Amino acid sequence: MRARNRPKEIMMLLRLSVVRGRGLLELQRLGHLHRSAHAAPNLEYNPIRKVLVANRGEIAIRVFRACTELGIRTVAVYSEQDTGQMHRQKADEAYLIGKGLPPVAAYLHIPDIIRVAKANNVDAIHPGYGFLSERSDFAQACADAGCGSSGRPRGGAQDGGQS
């Protein structure tokens, strides 16, 4: 039977059930059949308990503030030149990345970011703005490591300003 005729079919069965004297259990079964026909796919829910922000400055501080308000622990990454920066102090945890690299290269060094995330049981990585937010290879690396990313979806447009 077509999906659009399904509610009519259910109502007809309910009327027949009442006429024939079926019990409440039978009506519940019929209702369950109706609901399961229109139910959303079964999705797995994994709460975010810890977020790594792969950025620095005001962007990272804003994400840390929002996470703190939601009861989510935060992890900062920083370059050797950013050891005294505020974003490092606002996070619950902070780890050095890109040792020996200039600051921009350190924040773009995906293997170090993924290493820190995996070593510290991070559930999601927020790329911030710029740096990694437009890189589909970063989203793919996050997926491969089992961490969610709020940047460009993997399999999306290729890098190079095609936002």
N, CA, C and O of each residue as an XYZ file, in Angstrom:
652
protein
N       0.843     -1.184      0.000
C       0.000      0.000      0.000
C       0.884      1.241      0.000
O       1.950      1.227      0.616
N       0.485      2.281     -0.652
C       1.272      3.507     -0.733
C       1.387      4.172      0.622
O       0.511      4.029      1.476
N       2.480      4.903      0.813
C       2.745      5.550      2.098
C       1.696      6.608      2.433
O       1.338      6.769      3.600
N       1.199      7.328      1.436
C       0.235      8.395      1.724
C      -1.120      7.834      2.149
O      -1.893      8.536      2.801
N      -1.423      6.592      1.796
C      -2.673      5.962      2.211
C      -2.555      5.288      3.572
O      -3.550      4.818      4.124
N      -1.355      5.241      4.105
C      -1.094      4.544      5.362
C      -1.929      5.095      6.525
O      -2.505      4.290      7.256
N      -2.032      6.413      6.745
C      -2.847      6.911      7.860
C      -4.304      6.487      7.746
O      -4.931      6.164      8.755
N      -4.850      6.481      6.541
C      -6.239      6.041      6.347
C      -6.379      4.573      6.738
O      -7.350      4.177      7.382
N      -5.390      3.773      6.338
C      -5.396      2.353      6.670
C      -5.364      2.147      8.187
O      -6.089      1.304      8.715
N      -4.540      2.903      8.875
C      -4.425      2.800     10.335
C      -5.739      3.196     10.989
O      -6.217      2.501     11.886
N      -6.331      4.307     10.551
C      -7.603      4.746     11.131
C      -8.689      3.689     10.912
O      -9.518      3.454     11.791
N      -8.678      3.064      9.758
C      -9.659      2.023      9.463
C      -9.462      0.836     10.403
O     -10.432      0.287     10.927
N      -8.214      0.442     10.612
C      -7.915     -0.658     11.527
C      -8.321     -0.317     12.956
O      -8.825     -1.171     13.685
N      -8.099      0.946     13.358
C      -8.480      1.367     14.702
C      -9.995      1.273     14.871
O     -10.481      0.794     15.896
N     -10.734      1.730     13.869
C     -12.195      1.655     13.942
C     -12.661      0.193     14.028
O     -13.542     -0.144     14.819
N     -12.058     -0.656     13.207
C     -12.406     -2.073     13.240
C     -12.075     -2.686     14.594
O     -12.821     -3.522     15.103
N     -10.956     -2.268     15.175
C     -10.551     -2.797     16.471
C     -11.565     -2.442     17.540
O     -11.917     -3.275     18.376
N     -12.030     -1.214     17.512
C     -13.013     -0.775     18.501
C     -14.319     -1.538     18.312
O     -14.939     -1.966     19.285
N     -14.739     -1.710     17.049
C     -15.987     -2.412     16.759
C     -15.892     -3.877     17.186
O     -16.842     -4.425     17.744
N     -14.757     -4.506     16.926
C     -14.602     -5.935     17.230
C     -14.215     -6.175     18.692
O     -14.115     -7.324     19.122
N     -13.995     -5.104     19.459
C     -13.711     -5.270     20.874
C     -12.273     -5.644     21.195
O     -12.017     -6.273     22.222
N     -11.350     -5.277     20.358
C      -9.937     -5.562     20.657
C      -9.483     -4.699     21.816
O     -10.031     -3.624     22.059
N      -8.497     -5.168     22.512
C      -8.005     -4.472     23.696
C      -7.029     -3.358     23.380
O      -6.693     -3.105     22.223
N      -6.580     -2.693     24.446
C      -5.653     -1.567     24.348
C      -4.316     -1.994     23.760
O      -3.708     -1.243     22.997
N      -3.849     -3.197     24.107
C      -2.571     -3.685     23.601
C      -2.579     -3.752     22.072
O      -1.597     -3.389     21.424
N      -3.663     -4.206     21.516
C      -3.767     -4.283     20.061
C      -3.706     -2.884     19.440
O      -3.080     -2.692     18.398
N      -4.353     -1.919     20.075
C      -4.323     -0.544     19.567
C      -2.917      0.025     19.644
O      -2.490      0.755     18.750
N      -2.196     -0.307     20.710
C      -0.815      0.165     20.832
C       0.050     -0.428     19.724
O       0.895      0.263     19.156
N      -0.158     -1.691     19.420
C       0.600     -2.319     18.328
C       0.338     -1.623     17.004
O       1.260     -1.370     16.229
N      -0.919     -1.318     16.756
C      -1.268     -0.633     15.515
C      -0.623      0.748     15.456
O      -0.131      1.163     14.407
N      -0.626      1.453     16.574
C       0.020      2.765     16.634
C       1.510      2.664     16.396
O       2.098      3.515     15.729
N       2.132      1.612     16.947
C       3.572      1.408     16.749
C       3.882      1.159     15.278
O       4.877      1.662     14.755
N       3.034      0.385     14.613
C       3.233      0.151     13.183
C       3.196      1.460     12.410
O       3.991      1.673     11.495
N       2.279      2.324     12.779
C       2.157      3.608     12.098
C       3.388      4.476     12.341
O       3.928      5.059     11.401
N       3.836      4.566     13.593
C       4.996      5.398     13.926
C       6.266      4.874     13.283
O       7.081      5.659     12.799
N       6.448      3.559     13.267
C       7.683      3.006     12.707
C       7.761      3.220     11.198
O       8.854      3.251     10.633
N       6.622      3.367     10.551
C       6.636      3.609      9.101
C       7.168      4.995      8.779
O       7.670      5.217      7.678
N       7.070      5.939      9.721
C       7.494      7.315      9.485
C       8.653      7.730     10.372
O       8.965      8.919     10.449
N       9.293      6.800     11.034
C      10.368      7.116     11.975
C      11.635      7.531     11.237
O      11.889      7.108     10.109
N      12.415      8.361     11.898
C      13.704      8.774     11.353
C      14.661      7.586     11.415
O      14.443      6.662     12.198
N      15.708      7.595     10.607
C      16.660      6.495     10.652
C      17.302      6.414     12.037
O      17.428      7.419     12.736
N      17.697      5.226     12.412
C      18.294      5.012     13.721
C      19.704      5.605     13.735
O      20.609      5.060     13.104
N      19.896      6.712     14.447
C      21.174      7.393     14.511
C      21.823      7.156     15.859
O      21.142      7.099     16.883
N      23.134      7.018     15.861
C      23.868      6.829     17.106
C      24.204      8.196     17.676
O      24.672      9.078     16.956
N      23.967      8.371     18.966
C      24.234      9.643     19.634
C      25.473      9.497     20.497
O      25.498      8.689     21.426
N      26.499     10.275     20.192
C      27.720     10.299     20.984
C      27.911     11.707     21.521
O      28.238     12.615     20.758
N      27.716     11.906     22.812
C      27.867     13.257     23.351
C      29.311     13.744     23.246
O      30.255     12.959     23.340
N      29.461     15.039     23.053
C      30.793     15.639     22.995
C      31.192     16.014     24.420
O      30.532     16.821     25.074
N      32.274     15.417     24.883
C      32.755     15.689     26.234
C      34.018     16.549     26.236
O      34.313     17.238     27.212
N      34.764     16.497     25.117
C      36.022     17.247     25.052
C      36.248     17.742     23.626
O      36.143     16.975     22.670
N      36.561     19.037     23.493
C      36.778     19.661     22.184
C      38.174     20.254     22.112
O      38.616     20.946     23.030
N      38.860     19.980     21.020
C      40.153     20.604     20.744
C      39.912     21.727     19.746
O      39.231     21.529     18.740
N      40.464     22.903     20.017
C      40.355     24.027     19.087
C      41.709     24.195     18.417
O      42.699     24.523     19.072
N      41.749     23.971     17.111
C      42.990     24.025     16.349
C      43.202     25.429     15.803
O      43.399     25.607     14.601
N      43.162     26.415     16.671
C      43.331     27.808     16.292
C      43.806     28.574     17.514
O      43.961     28.003     18.593
N      44.034     29.851     17.342
C      44.539     30.675     18.451
C      43.769     31.983     18.509
O      42.957     32.272     17.630
N      44.021     32.762     19.528
C      43.450     34.099     19.625
C      41.993     34.117     20.025
O      41.500     33.213     20.699
N      41.305     35.183     19.589
C      39.923     35.433     19.983
C      38.974     34.316     19.557
O      38.024     34.000     20.274
N      39.226     33.724     18.405
C      38.374     32.635     17.922
C      38.387     31.483     18.921
O      37.333     30.989     19.321
N      39.570     31.062     19.317
C      39.698     29.952     20.264
C      39.057     30.305     21.600
O      38.380     29.467     22.197
N      39.256     31.519     22.074
C      38.694     31.937     23.366
C      37.174     31.887     23.335
O      36.553     31.466     24.312
N      36.568     32.305     22.244
C      35.101     32.258     22.130
C      34.579     30.820     22.147
O      33.568     30.525     22.785
N      35.269     29.941     21.450
C      34.853     28.534     21.444
C      35.006     27.947     22.848
O      34.135     27.208     23.308
N      36.110     28.271     23.530
C      36.321     27.773     24.896
C      35.219     28.250     25.832
O      34.734     27.486     26.666
N      34.828     29.507     25.697
C      33.763     30.056     26.549
C      32.450     29.303     26.326
O      31.770     28.923     27.279
N      32.106     29.093     25.060
C      30.862     28.374     24.743
C      30.909     26.944     25.279
O      29.928     26.461     25.845
N      32.032     26.274     25.108
C      32.170     24.900     25.603
C      32.060     24.851     27.121
O      31.411     23.960     27.669
N      32.681     25.792     27.795
C      32.618     25.836     29.254
C      31.180     26.005     29.724
O      30.761     25.358     30.683
N      30.416     26.873     29.054
C      29.010     27.071     29.404
C      28.191     25.806     29.200
O      27.187     25.601     29.882
N      28.612     24.954     28.267
C      27.906     23.707     27.989
C      28.447     22.525     28.798
O      27.942     21.408     28.689
N      29.478     22.778     29.610
C      30.062     21.710     30.420
C      30.982     20.795     29.637
O      31.173     19.639     30.014
N      31.554     21.294     28.556
C      32.450     20.512     27.711
C      33.886     20.934     28.003
O      34.194     22.126     28.012
N      34.763     19.961     28.242
C      36.176     20.268     28.494
C      36.840     20.739     27.202
O      36.422     20.362     26.107
N      37.874     21.563     27.336
C      38.516     22.153     26.159
C      40.012     21.858     26.133
O      40.665     21.731     27.168
N      40.526     21.755     24.915
C      41.945     21.509     24.684
C      42.441     22.543     23.693
O      41.857     22.726     22.625
N      43.525     23.219     24.053
C      44.164     24.183     23.154
C      45.437     23.568     22.596
O      46.078     22.737     23.240
N      45.788     23.986     21.395
C      47.098     23.674     20.840
C      47.793     25.006     20.599
O      47.142     26.011     20.315
N      49.104     25.011     20.711
C      49.837     26.261     20.546
C      51.203     25.995     19.933
O      51.761     24.908     20.078
N      51.730     26.996     19.249
C      53.066     26.903     18.668
C      54.082     27.380     19.704
O      53.715     27.936     20.739
N      55.340     27.161     19.418
C      56.392     27.590     20.352
C      56.349     29.101     20.591
O      56.655     29.559     21.692
N      55.976     29.873     19.579
C      55.920     31.321     19.698
C      54.690     31.797     20.466
O      54.639     32.957     20.875
N      53.702     30.934     20.671
C      52.448     31.315     21.326
C      52.316     30.800     22.759
O      51.206     30.657     23.272
N      53.446     30.524     23.401
C      53.371     29.925     24.747
C      52.690     30.826     25.766
O      52.077     30.317     26.705
N      52.772     32.128     25.619
C      52.160     33.036     26.581
C      50.807     33.585     26.163
O      50.275     34.470     26.833
N      50.242     33.090     25.087
C      48.979     33.628     24.574
C      47.785     33.244     25.457
O      47.792     32.208     26.122
N      46.777     34.095     25.444
C      45.599     33.931     26.288
C      44.824     32.649     25.982
O      44.309     32.016     26.903
N      44.730     32.252     24.709
C      43.946     31.055     24.375
C      44.483     29.818     25.082
O      43.719     28.921     25.438
N      45.773     29.770     25.280
C      46.398     28.637     25.978
C      45.963     28.592     27.439
O      45.760     27.515     28.000
N      45.825     29.751     28.045
C      45.472     29.831     29.461
C      43.976     29.618     29.703
O      43.586     29.180     30.785
N      43.141     29.920     28.722
C      41.689     29.777     28.881
C      41.205     28.338     28.733
O      40.111     28.006     29.190
N      41.995     27.490     28.107
C      41.592     26.096     27.898
C      41.851     25.267     29.149
O      42.681     25.622     29.986
N      41.131     24.161     29.261
C      41.361     23.235     30.377
C      42.709     22.537     30.243
O      43.367     22.259     31.245
N      43.119     22.255     29.015
C      44.397     21.604     28.732
C      45.022     22.307     27.523
O      44.306     22.850     26.683
N      46.354     22.296     27.435
C      47.039     22.904     26.291
C      48.278     22.084     25.933
O      49.007     21.624     26.812
N      48.502     21.909     24.633
C      49.606     21.079     24.167
C      50.339     21.759     23.016
O      49.725     22.398     22.161
N      51.664     21.609     23.009
C      52.531     22.173     21.982
C      52.406     21.360     20.696
O      52.397     20.130     20.727
N      52.311     22.063     19.566
C      52.308     21.409     18.249
C      53.328     22.094     17.356
O      53.715     23.233     17.614
N      53.763     21.410     16.313
C      54.637     22.003     15.309
C      55.970     22.456     15.847
O      56.442     23.541     15.507
N      56.576     21.653     16.671
C      57.875     22.029     17.248
C      58.886     22.317     16.134
O      59.089     21.503     15.233
N      59.510     23.491     16.219
C      60.493     23.900     15.225
C      59.902     24.561     13.992
O      60.646     24.980     13.105
N      58.578     24.665     13.917
C      57.926     25.289     12.765
C      57.498     26.715     13.095
O      57.272     27.032     14.262
N      57.383     27.582     12.083
C      56.819     28.909     12.333
C      55.356     28.766     12.773
O      54.747     27.724     12.531
N      54.782     29.790     13.414
C      53.425     29.661     13.964
C      52.360     29.189     12.977
O      51.605     28.269     13.291
N      52.284     29.794     11.796
C      51.241     29.415     10.844
C      51.421     27.959     10.414
O      50.447     27.210     10.335
N      52.645     27.564     10.140
C      52.919     26.175      9.741
C      52.572     25.203     10.871
O      52.106     24.094     10.611
N      52.792     25.607     12.102
C      52.467     24.745     13.249
C      50.965     24.480     13.320
O      50.556     23.343     13.556
N      50.138     25.504     13.120
C      48.687     25.344     13.185
C      48.123     24.627     11.964
O      46.974     24.185     11.984
N      48.910     24.508     10.912
C      48.498     23.767      9.716
C      49.048     22.343      9.696
O      48.783     21.588      8.761
N      49.814     21.973     10.724
C      50.443     20.654     10.769
C      49.437     19.626     11.285
O      49.347     19.377     12.487
N      48.693     19.042     10.374
C      47.587     18.136     10.696
C      48.028     16.926     11.523
O      47.321     16.568     12.464
N      49.164     16.275     11.220
C      49.551     15.105     12.021
C      49.713     15.418     13.515
O      49.334     14.606     14.360
N      50.271     16.583     13.844
C      50.423     16.945     15.257
C      49.066     17.176     15.934
O      48.855     16.764     17.075
N      48.167     17.825     15.231
C      46.835     18.106     15.794
C      46.092     16.791     16.048
O      45.483     16.616     17.103
N      46.141     15.884     15.097
C      45.480     14.592     15.247
C      46.140     13.789     16.373
O      45.447     13.123     17.143
N      47.453     13.845     16.473
C      48.175     13.141     17.541
C      47.715     13.616     18.910
O      47.444     12.803     19.794
N      47.627     14.936     19.088
C      47.173     15.503     20.366
C      45.730     15.084     20.641
O      45.394     14.727     21.770
N      44.884     15.123     19.627
C      43.472     14.751     19.805
C      43.340     13.292     20.232
O      42.595     12.986     21.162
N      44.048     12.403     19.571
C      43.954     10.983     19.910
C      44.554     10.688     21.280
O      44.001      9.892     22.038
N      45.671     11.318     21.601
C      46.340     11.072     22.886
C      45.525     11.568     24.073
O      45.720     11.104     25.196
N      44.609     12.510     23.832
C      43.855     13.115     24.933
C      42.354     12.851     24.858
O      41.565     13.562     25.481
N      41.959     11.830     24.098
C      40.554     11.407     24.010
C      39.604     12.544     23.661
O      38.568     12.725     24.302
N      39.966     13.298     22.647
C      39.135     14.409     22.181
C      37.998     13.853     21.323
O      38.217     12.993     20.469
N      36.783     14.353     21.557
C      35.615     13.893     20.805
C      35.415     14.673     19.510
O      34.908     14.124     18.532
N      35.809     15.948     19.492
C      35.601     16.794     18.318
C      36.713     17.825     18.218
O      37.307     18.225     19.219
N      36.977     18.241     17.001
C      37.992     19.267     16.755
C      37.316     20.439     16.053
O      36.648     20.268     15.033
N      37.500     21.627     16.614
C      36.980     22.839     15.992
C      38.168     23.522     15.310
O      39.138     23.878     15.979
N      38.104     23.709     13.989
C      39.255     24.281     13.281
C      39.380     25.794     13.408
O      40.401     26.357     13.012
N      38.369     26.464     13.950
C      38.407     27.925     14.004
C      38.157     28.495     12.616
O      37.513     27.856     11.784
N      38.665     29.693     12.370
C      38.540     30.326     11.048
C      39.905     30.368     10.400
O      40.925     30.460     11.084
N      39.925     30.300      9.076
C      41.204     30.308      8.386
C      41.901     28.979      8.589
O      41.259     27.929      8.568
N      43.206     29.015      8.784
C      44.045     27.843      8.993
C      43.454     26.568      8.379
O      43.724     26.274      7.215
N      42.669     25.817      9.125
C      42.209     24.497      8.699
C      40.741     24.424      8.302
O      40.297     23.394      7.794
N      39.986     25.477      8.517
C      38.535     25.403      8.354
C      38.081     25.117      6.924
O      36.971     24.623      6.729
N      38.887     25.407      5.946
C      38.511     25.194      4.545
C      39.192     23.982      3.924
O      39.092     23.767      2.716
N      39.877     23.193      4.733
C      40.646     22.083      4.165
C      39.927     20.756      4.328
O      39.729     20.275      5.444
N      39.537     20.168      3.198
C      38.835     18.887      3.241
C      39.755     17.758      3.703
O      39.279     16.768      4.257
N      41.071     17.892      3.482
C      41.990     16.853      3.955
C      42.043     16.826      5.480
O      42.289     15.775      6.072
N      41.816     17.969      6.119
C      41.753     18.005      7.579
C      40.493     17.288      8.067
O      40.554     16.514      9.022
N      39.364     17.538      7.425
C      38.118     16.859      7.795
C      38.265     15.349      7.622
O      37.772     14.580      8.447
N      38.936     14.926      6.562
C      39.149     13.498      6.334
C      40.060     12.909      7.404
O      39.813     11.805      7.888
N      41.119     13.642      7.779
C      42.030     13.165      8.836
C      41.295     13.034     10.168
O      41.540     12.093     10.923
N      40.401     13.969     10.456
C      39.596     13.892     11.688
C      38.706     12.662     11.665
O      38.613     11.941     12.659
N      38.054     12.421     10.543
C      37.174     11.258     10.418
C      37.967      9.959     10.561
O      37.514      9.023     11.220
N      39.136      9.905      9.952
C      39.977      8.707     10.041
C      40.425      8.446     11.474
O      40.600      7.295     11.874
N      40.612      9.519     12.249
C      41.051      9.396     13.648
C      39.888      9.157     14.601
O      40.101      8.892     15.785
N      38.658      9.248     14.096
C      37.496      9.037     14.947
C      37.039     10.275     15.692
O      36.292     10.177     16.665
N      37.484     11.445     15.242
C      37.077     12.711     15.852
C      36.177     13.453     14.874
O      36.397     13.402     13.664
N      35.186     14.128     15.383
C      34.351     14.960     14.530
C      35.056     16.273     14.246
O      35.933     16.685     15.005
N      34.682     16.925     13.169
C      35.233     18.222     12.813
C      34.097     19.131     12.386
O      33.149     18.689     11.738
N      34.194     20.409     12.751
C      33.148     21.342     12.343
C      33.546     22.136     11.113
O      32.906     23.137     10.790
N      34.593     21.707     10.423
C      35.040     22.405      9.224
C      34.365     21.869      7.979
O      33.265     21.321      8.047
N      35.021     22.027      6.842
C      34.499     21.571      5.550
C      34.256     20.069      5.624
O      35.115     19.328      6.102
N      33.097     19.612      5.157
C      32.825     18.174      5.182
C      33.764     17.429      4.249
O      34.120     17.917      3.177
N      34.154     16.245      4.676
C      35.015     15.444      3.785
C      34.213     15.092      2.542
O      33.005     14.863      2.604
N      34.895     15.054      1.440
C      34.203     14.769      0.189
C      33.536     16.005     -0.399
O      32.877     15.918     -1.435
N      33.699     17.154      0.252
C      33.115     18.391     -0.256
C      33.972     18.939     -1.384
O      34.781     18.219     -1.970
N      33.789     20.203     -1.680
C      34.567     20.826     -2.745
C      36.044     20.762     -2.410
O      36.422     20.781     -1.239
N      36.862     20.688     -3.416
C      38.297     20.648     -3.204
C      38.785     21.979     -2.662
O      38.134     23.009     -2.837
N      39.934     21.952     -2.003
C      40.514     23.168     -1.455
C      40.840     24.160     -2.555
O      40.977     23.792     -3.722
N      40.960     25.395     -2.179
C      41.357     26.399     -3.155
C      40.327     27.502     -3.296
O      40.182     28.081     -4.373
N      39.612     27.801     -2.227
C      38.716     28.935     -2.249
C      37.351     28.663     -2.850
O      36.646     29.609     -3.201
N      36.962     27.436     -2.980
C      35.651     27.123     -3.548
C      34.616     26.991     -2.447
O      33.982     25.943     -2.324
N      34.435     27.999     -1.667
C      33.481     27.943     -0.552
C      32.087     28.210     -1.026
O      31.151     28.203     -0.225
